[in-house]
Amino acid sequence: MSQRDLGILYDGPTHRRVVDLSGPLEVPPLTATEMRALGAYQRRVDLERSSIYRRLKPRIRQLTGALAYQPAQDPPRVPDHPFVRVVSWNIERGTRLPGVTALFAEHPEARDADIILLNEVDRGLARSGNRDVCLELARRLDMHMLFGNGYLALAPWPLPQGQTGETNQLGMHGNAILSRHPVLQAECFSVPVTSDRHDCPDRRLGHKKGLWARVRTPAGPLTVAAIHLDSNTSPERRGWQMRGVLLHLRRRGVTERILLGGDLNTSTFDFSSMAALVMDVAGKLLVGGPLGIMEECRHPERRHERPLFDALEQEGFTWREQNPQAVETCRFEVEELEDACAVMSFPPAPMIRAIAWYLRHLGGVAPFKLDWFASRGLRPVGQPAVIHRPTFNGHRVSDHDPVLVDVAW
């Protein structure tokens, strides 16, 4: 299946319209009956031939790029500082929403965030309690909420053997932006497609989207963008995705003063195929061994992920001053990798077990620097920060750490 085919199968036009926001905005979801009927098809080819898919195709196209907006119910509290504080966080679907809420309500730095950029946000998925994660969080924090959908998850995420769970209600998964300042314009737009995700355990329709918003701050308008790039691809393809994102933003005319943040998945590894991954890992082991691999994962910008950072620099974006250097934002632990064998089809279980074996001899944890900020027309104020391993009631809140930056102009 070609990149072009993947881009249009379920997602409609690559470039969507910019929306001027003056009140609540929502796209009606599919019904639970329609979701179950679509999710019954294990193979894409059978789904495409079905009468229900043909009937619902226009709505599916609309929903896999849907934009939702809910203004705050009361005027938000605006922190009194001479900059704009932005936190970006991949919240791992929002499955531990009370912990996410507690961090933004109580953490001495995060609680004064003017704008929050979120990746991996569920709306109505069984794995996160069928909650509207971003709306609940916005209501608790008294902030304006913007959500850009990327996927419809037709099946619930697999549970350990012998357990059963609820079905998905809305089945939406994407990015969100929360703001204490008024949101003027926004757009949910396509990120260049690298893979078909219908073979995921939750059988998704759609592909990754970016979400940008123009926000009216006391210092003037500011554009922010929540970006999430693919993990199951190569560094070269991630660079290609970033070029597509930046080209779209430039064509929209929103790059004069902009902060981009999100999980860019700069793992340094080539997950585009099993053969590519084996060759990649073998080559890195020969050159630097396991310790060398871990060091490169803390510095993806040095070599392996250069296509992505070259793309940013060529468009006039800066990123070195907006991010702590050599500080990981995500880590994989032995227990997590072994648990993943039950639901992941790629990498295969033998490779996951081999990686886990290596990790046991290296302290049991593999660090990665995946989450970044980049800006144009802005200057950082003070030092950017990573909020390390936030926990709630003794449990980790997400597999990623929040990253924070203060900007001015």
Sequence and secondary structure as in RCSB ss.txt:
>XXXX:A:sequence
MSQRDLGILYDGPTHRRVVDLSGPLEVPPLTATEMRALGAYQRRVDLERSSIYRRLKPRIRQLTGALAYQPAQDP
PRVPDHPFVRVVSWNIERGTRLPGVTALFAEHPEARDADIILLNEVDRGLARSGNRDVCLELARRLDMHMLFGNG
YLALAPWPLPQGQTGETNQLGMHGNAILSRHPVLQAECFSVPVTSDRHDCPDRRLGHKKGLWARVRTPAGPLTVA
AIHLDSNTSPERRGWQMRGVLLHLRRRGVTERILLGGDLNTSTFDFSSMAALVMDVAGKLLVGGPLGIMEECRHP
ERRHERPLFDALEQEGFTWREQNPQAVETCRFEVEELEDACAVMSFPPAPMIRAIAWYLRHLGGVAPFKLDWFAS
RGLRPVGQPAVIHRPTFNGHRVSDHDPVLVDVAW
>XXXX:A:secstr
  HHHHHHTTT  SS   EE SS B      HHHHHHHHT  SHHHHHHSHHHHHHHHHHHHHTT EEEE  SS 
      SSEEEEEEEEEETTTHHHHHHHHHH TTGGG SEEEEEEEEES GGGTT BHHHHHHHHHT EEEEEEE
EEE S    STT      SS EEEEEEEESS EEEEEEEE       TTSTT EEE  EEEEEEEEETTEEEEEE
E    SSS HHHHHHHHHHHHHHHHHHT  SSEEEEEE    S   S HHHHHHHHHHHHHHHHHHHHHHHHH T
TTTTTHHHHHHHHHTT B STTS TT  SEEEEHHHHHHHTTT  SS HHHHHHHHHHHHTTTSEEEE  EEEEE
ES EE S  EE  S EETTEES SB  EEEEEE 
